[in-house]
């Protein structure tokens, strides 16, 4: 048998994206393969701030499903509060929400929800660059002058919208100049 040259994946090239393990662990059986595929497609399109705006047709083409299946999958993801959808001009904008585990094995009774207990989330203590650390860094960076770091979601959203409109006006000005 001749020596076959194999190629292993190289995460340094940027041909990858992150999704939370919670999606499969907690929601996988509920949302099914279409929901998982739709979420993965949204995650692939999402920017560092966690939002994207692919069309239903684009998602359907990428995952090999019908537009109606994509729409059902999106409705289910919204209902389960995995994503949030808003409308901007001619596009739907999808926000990938932070997924928390609703059940932890460290609870007094196995399967008991401990969201109300005030547990310490030890996943924040990882070293290096993780999605959670990037999220905290983004919130801290963009909440200067607000007083609270990330607690006031409404103010953060308005500040982000303000930034996005400034970027859009700069693009329009650049297009007008050319």
Secondary structure, DSSP 8 states (H G I E B T S, - for coil): ----------GGGS------HHIIIIIHHHHHHHHHHHHHHHHHH--TTSEE---HHHHHHHHT--HHHHHHHHHHHHHTTSEEEEEETTEEEEEE-----SB-TTSSSTT-B-TTTT---GGGG--S--HHHHHHHHHHHHTTTTSSSSS-HHHHHHHHHHHHHHHHHHHHHHHHH-
